[in-house]
Amino acid sequence: MKVNDLIKKDLFKVINEGSDTDREIGKVFCCDLLSIAMGKAPAACCWVTVMGNINTLAVATLTDAAVLILAENAALDDAALNKAKEQGVTVLSSADPIFDTALKVYESL
């Protein structure tokens, strides 16, 4: 499934539509520890987290995540939102807990 297909399913709120929504989502990855995500998040993943700061955007870019979903109504701070726009990172939002959010994506793949 491509990022734009996930967006069209209307399961999540779009915070920032990135520059490459034609990317395939390879798998779902859940992690709130940035140091672990930096080493273990697979390229082209859908990363589900509650961390909405600028460092999260840096790790998403570094790991080449296809899309970032903020669970539990977590929000990007202003610096992170600006960085997401600047770097073309697709960021979505979910009111659901991390597991439920990831399960929705997984069932859609």
C-alpha positions in Angstrom: 0.0 0.0 0.0 1.2 3.5 -0.8 1.2 6.4 1.6 -1.5 8.2 -0.5 -3.7 5.1 -0.3 -3.4 5.2 3.5 -4.4 8.9 3.4 -7.4 8.2 1.1 -8.7 5.6 3.6 -9.4 8.5 5.9 -8.5 6.6 9.0 -6.2 9.3 10.3 -6.0 13.1 10.2 -3.4 14.6 7.9 -1.0 16.9 9.7 1.4 17.3 6.8 1.2 15.8 3.4 4.7 15.1 2.4 6.4 15.3 -1.0 6.5 11.5 -1.7 3.1 10.0 -1.1 3.6 7.5 -3.9 6.0 5.6 -1.6 5.1 2.0 -0.7 4.7 1.3 3.0 6.8 -1.8 3.8 5.8 -2.5 7.4 4.6 -0.9 10.6 7.1 0.1 13.3 6.1 1.2 16.8 8.6 2.9 19.2 8.8 5.9 21.4 12.5 5.8 22.2 14.3 7.8 19.5 17.6 6.1 20.0 16.0 2.7 19.4 14.0 3.9 16.5 17.2 5.4 14.9 18.8 2.0 14.9 15.8 -0.3 14.2 13.1 1.5 12.2 13.2 -0.1 8.7 13.2 2.1 5.6 9.8 2.7 4.1 8.0 1.9 7.4 4.9 3.5 8.9 6.3 4.7 12.2 3.7 5.0 15.0 4.8 7.0 18.0 3.6 9.7 20.5 6.7 11.7 20.2 6.0 14.9 18.3 9.1 16.9 18.5 11.8 18.0 16.0 14.0 15.1 17.0 11.3 12.7 15.9 11.3 14.3 12.4 15.1 14.0 12.3 14.9 10.3 13.1 12.0 9.8 10.6 14.2 11.4 7.9 17.4 9.5 8.9 15.6 6.1 8.9 13.7 7.0 5.6 10.3 6.3 7.1 7.5 6.5 4.5 5.0 8.0 6.9 4.9 9.1 10.6 1.7 8.6 12.6 1.3 10.4 15.9 -1.0 8.3 18.2 -3.1 9.3 21.2 -3.7 12.8 19.8 -0.1 13.7 20.1 0.8 16.8 18.2 3.8 18.2 16.5 5.2 21.3 18.1 5.7 24.3 15.8 9.4 23.6 15.1 8.6 20.0 14.2 5.7 21.0 11.9 8.0 23.4 10.1 10.6 20.7 9.7 8.1 18.2 8.4 7.0 20.8 5.8 10.6 21.7 4.9 11.7 18.0 4.6 8.5 16.7 2.9 7.7 14.2 5.7 4.1 12.9 5.7 2.7 13.1 9.2 -0.7 11.8 10.2 -2.5 11.8 13.6 -4.7 9.3 15.4 -6.7 9.5 18.6 -6.2 5.8 19.2 -3.4 4.2 21.3 -0.3 3.2 19.5 -1.2 -0.5 19.2 -4.7 0.2 17.8 -3.2 2.8 15.4 -0.6 0.3 14.2 -3.2 -2.4 13.9 -5.3 -0.3 11.6 -2.4 0.3 9.3 -1.3 -3.4 9.4 -4.8 -4.5 8.5 -4.8 -2.1 5.6 -1.4 -3.3 4.1 
